[in-house]
Amino acid sequence: MKRQLQVAAAAAATLLPMVAPAQDHLTSLTDVAKKLGYTYAYLGPDEAVSLNRPGVSVIIRPGAPLFDMNDRTIPVSGSVPVYSNGDIYVSTAMIGLLRRLAGPNAVLGHDAVADVQPMMGMHPHRPAVIDSLSAMHIEGDQALRVAGQASPYAAITLTLVAKLSRSIPDVVVSRLHVSADKSGAFSSRVPIAPVYFTGSLFTVVAATDADTSRSVTTTVSEFPNKHTTIPSEVMERGMQ
């Protein structure tokens, strides 16, 4: 027991100085369009926004890791776009990419938003809620699969907390930012590194961006290949 406490204390000493990754700063896509000279239009049937300049047509969807540029599909830079309060918000890295796509005369500061409309059907007046949350060990991996159901396009922060010992305070292992899809479903792989102690108790807290709704679930870490028979291990036990 003393040895276990020493190991837990050493782990806590390593983890406590850690700071969870800072949340990427997100900016209203309406404001970005104005500054970069794009014409902004809401595409209701596709639940997306189009940005247009001469020779450039961009379509961005909340929660999607890819976006369309002319006839190409390109990975989003930085955090995935999220929907909030009737608009889509994008990361600083994504703004930089849109600026490069717009060309050398992008930073115009002109109001080029010709068709800005509320994203109807997304209910900007309703606070986002989280209806369910679950977490389970991923077979063959040192990670959890966290999934749940929330309001459509809700921006959600997942916080992973480890309880290493009754004598050690809780340790925040990581924070991840995800977005629900149009049906409200969300799912993410959440690494448990560096808490690799089998049997550790983890708490996952899911909170909406405005912290209007929270959901909590707990799980216990398992051996990565708990349900797999490894021949070499069977042979070692037979030789003992």
PAMAR-333601 format. One line per field, with one value per residue: residue in three letters; x, y, z of N, C-alpha, C in turn. Coordinates in nm, 4 decimals. Example, Ala and Ser with C-alpha at 12.3 -4.5 7.8 and 13.67 -1.06 7.14 Angstrom:
<sites>
residu: [Ala;Ser];
n.x: [1.3190;1.2850];
n.y: [-0.5690;-0.2250];
n.z: [0.7800;0.7080];
ca.x: [1.2300;1.3670];
ca.y: [-0.4500;-0.1060];
ca.z: [0.7800;0.7140];
c.x: [1.3200;1.2900];
c.y: [-0.3300;0.0030];
c.z: [0.7800;0.7870];
</sites>
This chain:
<sites>
residu: [Met;Lys;Arg;Gln;Leu;Gln;Val;Ala;Ala;Ala;Ala;Ala;Ala;Thr;Leu;Leu;Pro;Met;Val;Ala;Pro;Ala;Gln;Asp;His;Leu;Thr;Ser;Leu;Thr;Asp;Val;Ala;Lys;Lys;Leu;Gly;Tyr;Thr;Tyr;Ala;Tyr;Leu;Gly;Pro;Asp;Glu;Ala;Val;Ser;Leu;Asn;Arg;Pro;Gly;Val;Ser;Val;Ile;Ile;Arg;Pro;Gly;Ala;Pro;Leu;Phe;Asp;Met;Asn;Asp;Arg;Thr;Ile;Pro;Val;Ser;Gly;Ser;Val;Pro;Val;Tyr;Ser;Asn;Gly;Asp;Ile;Tyr;Val;Ser;Thr;Ala;Met;Ile;Gly;Leu;Leu;Arg;Arg;Leu;Ala;Gly;Pro;Asn;Ala;Val;Leu;Gly;His;Asp;Ala;Val;Ala;Asp;Val;Gln;Pro;Met;Met;Gly;Met;His;Pro;His;Arg;Pro;Ala;Val;Ile;Asp;Ser;Leu;Ser;Ala;Met;His;Ile;Glu;Gly;Asp;Gln;Ala;Leu;Arg;Val;Ala;Gly;Gln;Ala;Ser;Pro;Tyr;Ala;Ala;Ile;Thr;Leu;Thr;Leu;Val;Ala;Lys;Leu;Ser;Arg;Ser;Ile;Pro;Asp;Val;Val;Val;Ser;Arg;Leu;His;Val;Ser;Ala;Asp;Lys;Ser;Gly;Ala;Phe;Ser;Ser;Arg;Val;Pro;Ile;Ala;Pro;Val;Tyr;Phe;Thr;Gly;Ser;Leu;Phe;Thr;Val;Val;Ala;Ala;Thr;Asp;Ala;Asp;Thr;Ser;Arg;Ser;Val;Thr;Thr;Thr;Val;Ser;Glu;Phe;Pro;Asn;Lys;His;Thr;Thr;Ile;Pro;Ser;Glu;Val;Met;Glu;Arg;Gly;Met;Gln];
n.x: [0.0840;0.1949;0.3847;0.2208;0.1054;0.3326;0.3952;0.1655;0.1846;0.4175;0.3319;0.1375;0.2950;0.4199;0.2079;0.0639;0.1878;0.1109;-0.0627;-0.3760;-0.4406;-0.4740;-0.7810;-0.8592;-0.8819;-1.1880;-1.3624;-1.6308;-1.7736;-1.9127;-1.7961;-1.5374;-1.5793;-1.6558;-1.4163;-1.2358;-1.3434;-1.5256;-1.8311;-2.1029;-2.3215;-2.5995;-2.6594;-2.9337;-3.0560;-2.8269;-2.7295;-2.5101;-2.2487;-2.1679;-1.8845;-1.7799;-1.5632;-1.4200;-1.3305;-1.3035;-1.4756;-1.6101;-1.7258;-1.8428;-1.9072;-2.0616;-1.8962;-1.7705;-1.4750;-1.3684;-1.3729;-1.5246;-1.3642;-1.4004;-1.3739;-1.2612;-1.1940;-1.0917;-0.8894;-0.9932;-0.8314;-0.6846;-0.9147;-1.2303;-1.5024;-1.7610;-2.1037;-2.2822;-2.5079;-2.6478;-2.4522;-2.1534;-1.8455;-1.4961;-1.1515;-0.8381;-0.6356;-0.7860;-0.8905;-0.6565;-0.6060;-0.8300;-0.7704;-0.5394;-0.6459;-0.8076;-0.6320;-0.3769;-0.5006;-0.6768;-0.7264;-0.9339;-1.1239;-1.3740;-1.7323;-1.8503;-2.0554;-2.3187;-2.5440;-2.6209;-2.7750;-2.9757;-2.9019;-3.1371;-3.3485;-3.1654;-3.2066;-3.0998;-3.1765;-3.2170;-3.0704;-2.7918;-2.8019;-2.6912;-2.7769;-2.7029;-2.4236;-2.1387;-1.8600;-1.6019;-1.3511;-1.1204;-1.0571;-0.7345;-0.6035;-0.4723;-0.6815;-1.0003;-1.3317;-1.5455;-1.8774;-2.1919;-2.5110;-2.6472;-2.7652;-2.8272;-2.5347;-2.4042;-2.1391;-1.8927;-1.7066;-1.4842;-1.3676;-1.1155;-1.0625;-0.8515;-0.8515;-0.6185;-0.5545;-0.6867;-0.5608;-0.4624;-0.5239;-0.7702;-0.6681;-0.6446;-0.6366;-0.6683;-0.8186;-1.0634;-1.2089;-1.5100;-1.7685;-2.1151;-2.3020;-2.5488;-2.7575;-2.7204;-2.5471;-2.2306;-1.8861;-1.5686;-1.2234;-1.0449;-0.7397;-0.5698;-0.3227;-0.0778;-0.1579;-0.1253;-0.1876;-0.3331;-0.6646;-0.7119;-0.9278;-1.1384;-1.2958;-1.5227;-1.6163;-1.8597;-1.9313;-2.1305;-2.0488;-2.1221;-2.1518;-2.4064;-2.5133;-2.4325;-2.2798;-2.1857;-1.9712;-1.8247;-1.5432;-1.3318;-0.9907;-0.8597;-0.6676;-0.4988;-0.5370;-0.7321;-0.9195;-0.7888;-0.6058;-0.2725;-0.0261;0.2478;0.2356;0.0711;0.2344;0.4436;0.3149;0.2600;0.5091;0.5855];
n.y: [-0.1203;0.1220;0.1501;0.1839;0.4326;0.5905;0.5677;0.6826;0.9409;1.0283;1.0308;1.2281;1.4485;1.4811;1.5405;1.7599;2.0139;2.0404;2.2157;2.2352;2.2212;2.5398;2.6921;2.7352;3.0552;3.1724;3.3214;3.5191;3.4167;3.5884;3.8380;3.7848;3.7526;4.0129;4.1562;4.0364;4.0706;3.8901;3.7698;3.6750;3.4072;3.2284;2.8877;2.7327;2.4640;2.3026;2.3535;2.5242;2.7699;2.9930;3.1504;3.3981;3.5257;3.6913;3.4314;3.2567;3.0275;2.9290;2.6833;2.6301;2.4225;2.3822;2.1971;2.0278;1.8679;1.9211;2.1435;2.2972;2.4200;2.5835;2.3360;2.1564;1.9609;2.0430;2.0089;2.1556;2.4306;2.4453;2.4488;2.2786;2.4377;2.5971;2.6207;2.8953;3.1093;3.1925;3.2108;3.0988;3.0066;3.0421;2.9278;3.0983;3.0030;2.9112;3.1496;3.2651;3.0902;3.1419;3.4052;3.3737;3.2317;3.4269;3.6021;3.8581;4.1052;4.0820;4.1881;4.4137;4.5495;4.6284;4.6304;4.3618;4.1874;4.0559;3.9047;3.8332;3.6291;3.5163;3.1937;3.0105;2.7743;2.6688;2.7629;2.9960;3.1244;2.9449;2.7968;2.5781;2.2294;1.9359;1.6097;1.3432;1.1338;0.9304;0.7140;0.4973;0.2411;0.2103;-0.0656;-0.1994;0.0405;0.3310;0.5042;0.6746;0.6338;0.8846;0.9769;1.1265;1.2983;1.6018;1.9419;2.0294;2.1079;2.2064;2.3576;2.1975;2.1343;1.8922;1.7651;1.5834;1.4179;1.2824;1.0562;0.9730;0.8815;0.8456;1.0219;1.2231;1.5193;1.5725;1.5469;1.7376;1.6076;1.6570;1.8792;1.8896;2.0185;1.9877;1.9481;1.9104;1.7252;1.7801;1.6289;1.6353;1.4559;1.3648;1.2680;1.1537;1.0601;1.0300;1.0655;0.9049;0.9591;1.1161;0.9154;0.6115;0.4108;0.1120;0.0619;0.3133;0.5805;0.7654;1.0730;1.2218;1.5324;1.7009;2.0068;2.2777;2.5532;2.7973;2.7119;2.6409;2.3968;2.0793;1.7544;1.4524;1.1707;0.8588;0.6344;0.3421;0.2834;0.0276;-0.2739;-0.2327;-0.4382;-0.6127;-0.8135;-0.9829;-1.2694;-1.3258;-1.5127;-1.5389;-1.4533;-1.6460;-1.8692;-1.7982;-1.8012;-2.0729;-2.1810;-2.1121];
n.z: [0.0000;0.0796;-0.1183;-0.3428;-0.2899;-0.3036;-0.5745;-0.6861;-0.5844;-0.7082;-0.9696;-0.9568;-0.8974;-1.1372;-1.3045;-1.1989;-1.2602;-1.5191;-1.7703;-1.9083;-2.2618;-2.4123;-2.5053;-2.8447;-2.9872;-3.1011;-3.3717;-3.4983;-3.8021;-3.9643;-3.9043;-3.9923;-4.2663;-4.3380;-4.2899;-4.4649;-4.7112;-4.8232;-4.9668;-4.7789;-4.7218;-4.6011;-4.6300;-4.6213;-4.6785;-4.6724;-4.4245;-4.3822;-4.4452;-4.7044;-4.8447;-5.0621;-5.3111;-5.5966;-5.8044;-5.5920;-5.3962;-5.1003;-4.8746;-4.5565;-4.2809;-3.9645;-3.7098;-3.8870;-4.0027;-4.2478;-4.5332;-4.8232;-5.1129;-5.3987;-5.6323;-5.4611;-5.1631;-4.8436;-4.5475;-4.2393;-4.0821;-3.7616;-3.4828;-3.5273;-3.7010;-3.5080;-3.4092;-3.2749;-3.1153;-3.3516;-3.5513;-3.7225;-3.5800;-3.6156;-3.6028;-3.5272;-3.6925;-3.9074;-4.0024;-4.0974;-4.3112;-4.4754;-4.5363;-4.6916;-4.9069;-5.0117;-5.1284;-5.2021;-5.1597;-4.9520;-4.6926;-4.6518;-4.5062;-4.5767;-4.5836;-4.7050;-4.6883;-4.8269;-4.7979;-4.5270;-4.3031;-4.0268;-3.8980;-3.9590;-3.8004;-3.6330;-3.3845;-3.2192;-2.9890;-2.7940;-2.5139;-2.5313;-2.4538;-2.2796;-2.3168;-2.2700;-2.1724;-2.2129;-2.1380;-2.2327;-2.2260;-2.4954;-2.6832;-2.7146;-2.6986;-2.5295;-2.4306;-2.4068;-2.5313;-2.5705;-2.5750;-2.6634;-2.6397;-2.7463;-2.7870;-3.1307;-3.3116;-3.0899;-2.9080;-2.7241;-2.4310;-2.3259;-2.0308;-1.8816;-1.5845;-1.3385;-1.0684;-0.8519;-0.5998;-0.2677;-0.1050;-0.2617;-0.4421;-0.7061;-1.0487;-1.3349;-1.6459;-1.9232;-2.1674;-2.4164;-2.7156;-2.8722;-3.1227;-3.1564;-3.4026;-3.6670;-3.5738;-3.3069;-3.1951;-3.0534;-3.0457;-2.9335;-2.9309;-2.6384;-2.5087;-2.2325;-2.1459;-1.9358;-1.7592;-1.7001;-1.5247;-1.4585;-1.3585;-1.2657;-1.1670;-1.3663;-1.4367;-1.6543;-1.7668;-1.9377;-2.0846;-2.2020;-2.4253;-2.3100;-2.0581;-1.9792;-1.9486;-1.8110;-1.7979;-1.6382;-1.6196;-1.5120;-1.5295;-1.5262;-1.5869;-1.7976;-1.8797;-2.1899;-2.3797;-2.2700;-2.3316;-2.4993;-2.5833;-2.5313;-2.6752;-2.5869;-2.3215;-2.2118;-2.2381;-2.0644;-1.8177;-1.8032;-1.7727;-1.5214];
ca.x: [0.0000;0.2853;0.4463;0.1194;0.0924;0.4516;0.3812;0.0602;0.2363;0.5124;0.2533;0.0728;0.3972;0.4445;0.0881;0.0106;0.2320;0.0582;-0.1748;-0.4523;-0.4227;-0.5624;-0.8827;-0.8311;-0.9708;-1.2811;-1.4140;-1.7508;-1.7477;-1.9676;-1.6934;-1.4249;-1.6185;-1.6493;-1.2778;-1.1606;-1.4077;-1.6069;-1.9765;-2.1452;-2.4600;-2.6388;-2.7178;-3.0273;-3.0695;-2.7019;-2.6902;-2.3716;-2.2295;-2.0771;-1.8075;-1.7449;-1.4873;-1.3887;-1.2434;-1.2977;-1.6028;-1.5807;-1.8428;-1.8008;-2.0158;-2.0258;-1.8654;-1.7073;-1.3291;-1.3321;-1.4561;-1.5147;-1.3097;-1.4222;-1.4039;-1.1739;-1.2270;-0.9675;-0.9024;-1.0046;-0.7134;-0.7180;-1.0349;-1.3410;-1.5989;-1.8704;-2.2203;-2.3225;-2.5798;-2.6867;-2.3397;-2.0462;-1.7216;-1.3804;-1.0263;-0.7407;-0.5676;-0.8785;-0.8949;-0.5352;-0.6236;-0.9244;-0.6995;-0.4507;-0.7299;-0.8634;-0.5303;-0.3004;-0.5837;-0.7856;-0.7562;-0.9911;-1.1998;-1.5008;-1.8479;-1.8882;-2.1526;-2.4375;-2.6619;-2.6086;-2.9040;-2.9667;-2.9029;-3.2693;-3.3613;-3.0660;-3.2579;-2.9957;-3.2268;-3.2290;-2.9416;-2.7549;-2.8094;-2.6320;-2.8774;-2.6438;-2.2773;-2.0828;-1.7166;-1.5607;-1.2158;-1.1058;-0.9758;-0.6077;-0.5594;-0.4682;-0.7717;-1.1422;-1.4263;-1.6473;-1.9856;-2.3113;-2.6156;-2.6665;-2.8361;-2.7571;-2.4228;-2.3556;-1.9952;-1.8807;-1.5736;-1.4692;-1.2574;-1.0822;-1.0060;-0.8059;-0.8406;-0.5064;-0.5481;-0.7713;-0.4802;-0.4108;-0.6332;-0.7990;-0.5745;-0.7002;-0.5457;-0.6767;-0.9458;-1.0829;-1.3249;-1.5785;-1.8945;-2.2191;-2.3444;-2.6831;-2.8516;-2.6864;-2.4524;-2.0879;-1.8001;-1.4273;-1.1224;-0.9811;-0.6248;-0.5549;-0.1817;0.0168;-0.2069;-0.1341;-0.2057;-0.4554;-0.7507;-0.7315;-1.0648;-1.1477;-1.4236;-1.5335;-1.7155;-1.8941;-1.9991;-2.1529;-1.9550;-2.1657;-2.1682;-2.5483;-2.5504;-2.3197;-2.3070;-2.0662;-1.9688;-1.6983;-1.5024;-1.2052;-0.9006;-0.8375;-0.5551;-0.5320;-0.5847;-0.7896;-0.9962;-0.7088;-0.5115;-0.1395;0.0407;0.3716;0.1995;0.0194;0.3507;0.5179;0.2423;0.2717;0.6447;0.6087];
ca.y: [0.0000;0.2365;0.1610;0.2383;0.5754;0.6561;0.5752;0.7813;1.0736;1.0638;1.0644;1.3582;1.5524;1.5027;1.5898;1.8846;2.1338;2.0468;2.3055;2.1835;2.3063;2.6561;2.6888;2.8186;3.1706;3.1603;3.4499;3.5118;3.4091;3.7110;3.9413;3.7476;3.7816;4.1583;4.2029;3.9804;4.1029;3.7817;3.7756;3.5702;3.3645;3.1067;2.7847;2.6630;2.3196;2.2338;2.3946;2.5673;2.9090;3.0093;3.2741;3.4106;3.6360;3.6562;3.3154;3.1732;2.9939;2.8450;2.6392;2.5866;2.3620;2.3674;2.0628;1.9479;1.8852;1.9544;2.2440;2.2956;2.5399;2.5584;2.1946;2.0764;1.9455;2.0755;2.0023;2.2813;2.4659;2.4703;2.3852;2.2709;2.5466;2.5658;2.7094;2.9581;3.2372;3.2311;3.2293;2.9995;3.0643;2.9698;2.9486;3.1925;2.9361;2.9068;3.2859;3.2804;3.0163;3.2178;3.5240;3.3318;3.1968;3.5499;3.6697;3.9662;4.2214;4.0306;4.2698;4.5350;4.6208;4.6717;4.5474;4.2934;4.0834;4.0941;3.8232;3.7784;3.5913;3.4255;3.0535;2.9675;2.6321;2.6294;2.8097;3.0658;3.1753;2.8354;2.7532;2.4400;2.1358;1.8037;1.5148;1.2174;1.1254;0.8000;0.6977;0.3579;0.2108;0.1652;-0.1869;-0.1853;0.1799;0.3985;0.6168;0.6522;0.6833;0.9644;1.0058;1.1783;1.3633;1.7395;2.0224;2.0326;2.1998;2.2623;2.3543;2.1260;2.1120;1.7677;1.7724;1.4533;1.4333;1.1548;1.0390;0.8809;0.8274;0.9162;1.1227;1.3172;1.5917;1.5396;1.6021;1.7599;1.5467;1.7240;1.9373;1.8834;2.0944;1.9160;2.0084;1.8142;1.7365;1.8354;1.5487;1.6544;1.3530;1.3977;1.1563;1.1880;0.9788;1.1112;0.9928;0.9123;0.9884;1.0099;0.8337;0.4769;0.3132;0.0335;0.0741;0.4542;0.6286;0.8859;1.1435;1.3050;1.6387;1.7677;2.1340;2.3608;2.6657;2.8994;2.6415;2.6363;2.2574;1.9901;1.6132;1.3897;1.0253;0.8046;0.5044;0.2928;0.2398;-0.1164;-0.3128;-0.1999;-0.5576;-0.6944;-0.9269;-1.0525;-1.3686;-1.3086;-1.6438;-1.5355;-1.4440;-1.7762;-1.9571;-1.7607;-1.8522;-2.2185;-2.2178;-2.0777];
ca.z: [0.0000;0.0846;-0.2510;-0.4341;-0.2615;-0.3553;-0.7205;-0.7158;-0.5530;-0.8137;-1.0892;-0.9336;-0.9064;-1.2797;-1.3709;-1.1453;-1.3299;-1.6540;-1.7967;-2.0204;-2.3791;-2.4146;-2.6071;-2.9596;-2.9933;-3.2119;-3.4187;-3.5797;-3.9454;-4.0220;-3.8914;-4.0787;-4.4042;-4.3565;-4.2911;-4.5769;-4.8372;-4.8762;-4.9595;-4.6843;-4.7412;-4.5288;-4.7170;-4.5335;-4.6997;-4.6371;-4.2903;-4.3989;-4.4864;-4.8182;-4.8557;-5.2030;-5.3687;-5.7353;-5.8213;-5.4709;-5.3326;-4.9834;-4.7984;-4.4233;-4.2040;-3.8223;-3.6646;-3.9918;-4.0082;-4.3845;-4.5970;-4.9690;-5.1768;-5.5409;-5.6558;-5.3751;-5.0218;-4.7725;-4.4012;-4.1649;-4.0027;-3.6211;-3.4306;-3.6223;-3.6826;-3.4158;-3.4185;-3.1490;-3.1226;-3.4858;-3.6427;-3.7144;-3.5284;-3.6678;-3.5305;-3.5826;-3.8031;-4.0202;-4.0561;-4.1775;-4.4365;-4.5578;-4.5850;-4.8013;-5.0213;-5.0680;-5.2072;-5.1379;-5.1279;-4.8691;-4.5747;-4.7080;-4.4052;-4.6339;-4.5510;-4.8276;-4.6537;-4.9017;-4.7671;-4.3924;-4.2481;-3.9132;-3.9382;-3.9174;-3.7723;-3.5343;-3.2564;-3.1441;-2.8624;-2.6979;-2.4596;-2.5631;-2.3416;-2.2985;-2.2706;-2.2250;-2.1822;-2.1771;-2.1608;-2.2214;-2.2707;-2.6337;-2.6877;-2.7852;-2.6975;-2.3998;-2.4515;-2.3845;-2.6312;-2.5029;-2.6692;-2.5978;-2.7177;-2.7029;-2.8854;-3.2597;-3.3330;-2.9630;-2.8802;-2.5975;-2.3758;-2.2511;-1.9336;-1.8238;-1.4505;-1.2821;-0.9230;-0.8372;-0.4643;-0.1716;-0.0369;-0.3598;-0.5082;-0.8448;-1.1470;-1.4676;-1.7427;-2.0530;-2.2115;-2.5601;-2.7619;-2.9791;-3.1648;-3.1933;-3.5416;-3.6834;-3.4952;-3.1664;-3.1504;-3.0528;-3.0045;-2.9452;-2.8630;-2.5346;-2.4529;-2.0877;-2.1176;-1.9023;-1.6465;-1.7553;-1.4178;-1.4734;-1.2424;-1.2284;-1.1803;-1.4477;-1.4476;-1.7737;-1.7530;-2.0634;-2.0574;-2.3193;-2.4300;-2.2140;-1.9307;-1.9431;-1.9248;-1.7838;-1.7733;-1.5808;-1.6152;-1.4608;-1.5806;-1.4711;-1.6934;-1.8043;-1.9635;-2.3288;-2.4513;-2.1636;-2.3825;-2.5997;-2.5319;-2.5895;-2.6593;-2.5090;-2.1815;-2.1713;-2.2259;-1.9444;-1.6995;-1.8022;-1.7319;-1.3795];
c.x: [0.0875;0.3478;0.3476;0.1036;0.2126;0.4434;0.2788;0.1090;0.3339;0.4389;0.1895;0.1731;0.4293;0.3292;0.0457;0.0611;0.1720;-0.0562;-0.2465;-0.4376;-0.5226;-0.6617;-0.8471;-0.9320;-1.0576;-1.3426;-1.5353;-1.7163;-1.8056;-1.8637;-1.5743;-1.4566;-1.6103;-1.5050;-1.2009;-1.2285;-1.4836;-1.7557;-2.0242;-2.2908;-2.4837;-2.7077;-2.8082;-3.0347;-2.9458;-2.6565;-2.5434;-2.3706;-2.1347;-2.0117;-1.7576;-1.6679;-1.4600;-1.2881;-1.2378;-1.4384;-1.5752;-1.7119;-1.7936;-1.9232;-1.9745;-2.0036;-1.7930;-1.5567;-1.2790;-1.4214;-1.4315;-1.4586;-1.3104;-1.4559;-1.3196;-1.2312;-1.0975;-0.9892;-0.9109;-0.8757;-0.7563;-0.8418;-1.1431;-1.4369;-1.7121;-1.9828;-2.2528;-2.3935;-2.6040;-2.5744;-2.2442;-1.9193;-1.6042;-1.2547;-0.9389;-0.6683;-0.6566;-0.8920;-0.7729;-0.5463;-0.7193;-0.8588;-0.6092;-0.5308;-0.7834;-0.7610;-0.4697;-0.3839;-0.6972;-0.8241;-0.8048;-1.0634;-1.3329;-1.6130;-1.8975;-1.9910;-2.2861;-2.5630;-2.6463;-2.7475;-2.8824;-2.9726;-3.0303;-3.2727;-3.2630;-3.0971;-3.1521;-3.0425;-3.2368;-3.0906;-2.9148;-2.7602;-2.7400;-2.7262;-2.8174;-2.4938;-2.2326;-1.9341;-1.6801;-1.4207;-1.2178;-1.0100;-0.8500;-0.5497;-0.5537;-0.5538;-0.9144;-1.2206;-1.5385;-1.7522;-2.1061;-2.4076;-2.6403;-2.7523;-2.7588;-2.6537;-2.3706;-2.2042;-1.9755;-1.7343;-1.5751;-1.3470;-1.2377;-1.0082;-0.9702;-0.8033;-0.7354;-0.5035;-0.6432;-0.6953;-0.4246;-0.5289;-0.6530;-0.7015;-0.6461;-0.5992;-0.5486;-0.8128;-0.9503;-1.2094;-1.3848;-1.7070;-1.9916;-2.2565;-2.4895;-2.7892;-2.8280;-2.5870;-2.3093;-2.0094;-1.6551;-1.3413;-1.0490;-0.8643;-0.6173;-0.4108;-0.1692;-0.0277;-0.2307;-0.1564;-0.3388;-0.5361;-0.7696;-0.8767;-1.0645;-1.2893;-1.4186;-1.6471;-1.7363;-1.9732;-2.0172;-2.0648;-1.9921;-2.1878;-2.3135;-2.5940;-2.4243;-2.3690;-2.1764;-2.0803;-1.8324;-1.6702;-1.3678;-1.1181;-0.8741;-0.7085;-0.5923;-0.5896;-0.6417;-0.8544;-0.9202;-0.6124;-0.3789;-0.0615;0.1640;0.3409;0.1451;0.1342;0.4295;0.4478;0.2540;0.4082;0.6711;0.5681];
c.y: [0.1253;0.2608;0.2224;0.3879;0.6525;0.6725;0.6801;0.9228;1.1205;1.1032;1.2001;1.4712;1.5843;1.5733;1.7281;2.0088;2.1488;2.1452;2.2518;2.2773;2.4196;2.6437;2.7847;2.9327;3.1601;3.2960;3.4279;3.5117;3.5303;3.8230;3.9130;3.7828;3.9313;4.2058;4.1558;4.0025;3.9893;3.8192;3.6523;3.5360;3.2351;3.0120;2.6966;2.5130;2.2415;2.2635;2.4348;2.7148;2.9111;3.1462;3.2837;3.5389;3.5981;3.5414;3.2217;3.1531;2.8920;2.8096;2.5774;2.5369;2.3486;2.2215;1.9770;1.9731;1.9209;2.0674;2.2396;2.4286;2.5133;2.4110;2.1022;2.0681;1.9523;2.0611;2.1411;2.3062;2.4981;2.3939;2.3798;2.3878;2.5034;2.6667;2.7658;3.0894;3.2844;3.2518;3.1117;3.0710;2.9768;3.0114;3.0524;3.1318;2.9321;3.0449;3.3108;3.2101;3.0902;3.3438;3.4873;3.2960;3.3216;3.6273;3.7890;4.0877;4.1866;4.1257;4.4066;4.6191;4.6704;4.5791;4.4833;4.1845;4.1205;4.0201;3.7567;3.7531;3.5102;3.2819;2.9899;2.8167;2.5847;2.6861;2.8814;3.1147;3.0683;2.7965;2.6069;2.3543;2.0058;1.7017;1.3859;1.2190;0.9872;0.7981;0.5520;0.3404;0.1637;0.0467;-0.1631;-0.0458;0.2304;0.5244;0.5745;0.7002;0.7534;1.0045;1.0571;1.2406;1.5015;1.8125;2.0214;2.1437;2.2632;2.2510;2.3010;2.1134;1.9844;1.7792;1.6353;1.4743;1.2949;1.1617;0.9314;0.8130;0.9063;1.0297;1.2288;1.3878;1.5465;1.6117;1.6169;1.7104;1.6215;1.7894;1.9321;1.9598;2.0231;1.9899;1.8988;1.8327;1.7838;1.7560;1.5637;1.5530;1.4073;1.2798;1.1969;1.0845;1.0696;1.0315;1.0093;0.9446;1.1155;0.9216;0.6913;0.3697;0.2415;0.0392;0.2167;0.4950;0.7612;0.9424;1.2300;1.4043;1.7022;1.8927;2.2104;2.4846;2.7766;2.8407;2.6439;2.4954;2.1751;1.8473;1.5482;1.2385;0.9793;0.6692;0.4677;0.2427;0.0902;-0.1453;-0.2847;-0.3175;-0.6596;-0.8221;-1.0063;-1.1495;-1.3543;-1.4387;-1.6409;-1.5262;-1.5748;-1.8739;-1.9262;-1.8138;-2.0030;-2.2653;-2.1891;-2.1919];
c.z: [0.0000;-0.0514;-0.3499;-0.4144;-0.3145;-0.5067;-0.7587;-0.6910;-0.6599;-0.9407;-1.0744;-0.9464;-1.0512;-1.3460;-1.3254;-1.2168;-1.4692;-1.6615;-1.9186;-2.1392;-2.3811;-2.5287;-2.7196;-2.9627;-3.1175;-3.2437;-3.5075;-3.7281;-4.0185;-4.0190;-3.9827;-4.2235;-4.4334;-4.3740;-4.4145;-4.7111;-4.9018;-4.8712;-4.8825;-4.7130;-4.6652;-4.6246;-4.6322;-4.5545;-4.6569;-4.4947;-4.2889;-4.4361;-4.6049;-4.8112;-4.9986;-5.2306;-5.5136;-5.7439;-5.7028;-5.4154;-5.2220;-4.9138;-4.6680;-4.3471;-4.0577;-3.7861;-3.7650;-3.9955;-4.1478;-4.4344;-4.7469;-5.0186;-5.3264;-5.5611;-5.5689;-5.2342;-4.9427;-4.6225;-4.3390;-4.0884;-3.8598;-3.5784;-3.5374;-3.5979;-3.5888;-3.4357;-3.2812;-3.1801;-3.2658;-3.5844;-3.6272;-3.6694;-3.5718;-3.5927;-3.5994;-3.7020;-3.9270;-4.0841;-4.1443;-4.3121;-4.5297;-4.6149;-4.7027;-4.9269;-5.0909;-5.1492;-5.1371;-5.0991;-5.0330;-4.7568;-4.6223;-4.6049;-4.4566;-4.5908;-4.6794;-4.8023;-4.7161;-4.8572;-4.6314;-4.3367;-4.1219;-3.9624;-3.8856;-3.8982;-3.6685;-3.3967;-3.1730;-3.0082;-2.7562;-2.6446;-2.4948;-2.4373;-2.3807;-2.2357;-2.2157;-2.2475;-2.1396;-2.2081;-2.1423;-2.2784;-2.4151;-2.6355;-2.7708;-2.7820;-2.5537;-2.4101;-2.4217;-2.5055;-2.5559;-2.6060;-2.5924;-2.6955;-2.6599;-2.8056;-3.0167;-3.2648;-3.2037;-2.9547;-2.7389;-2.5581;-2.2940;-2.1606;-1.8723;-1.6924;-1.3968;-1.1303;-0.8998;-0.7007;-0.3752;-0.1039;-0.1321;-0.4267;-0.6528;-0.9376;-1.2808;-1.5711;-1.8759;-2.0704;-2.3636;-2.5966;-2.8827;-3.0135;-3.2019;-3.3399;-3.5492;-3.6083;-3.3449;-3.1133;-3.1519;-3.0002;-3.0253;-2.8748;-2.7659;-2.4757;-2.3010;-2.0481;-2.0334;-1.7859;-1.6966;-1.6488;-1.4367;-1.3445;-1.1947;-1.2539;-1.2559;-1.4440;-1.5720;-1.7515;-1.8903;-2.0300;-2.1873;-2.3115;-2.3330;-2.0752;-1.8832;-1.9115;-1.9051;-1.7673;-1.7299;-1.5873;-1.5649;-1.5246;-1.5198;-1.5860;-1.6825;-1.8802;-2.1094;-2.4069;-2.3531;-2.2168;-2.4894;-2.5320;-2.6060;-2.5687;-2.5710;-2.3581;-2.1286;-2.1504;-2.1000;-1.8202;-1.6893;-1.7546;-1.5854;-1.2871];
</sites>
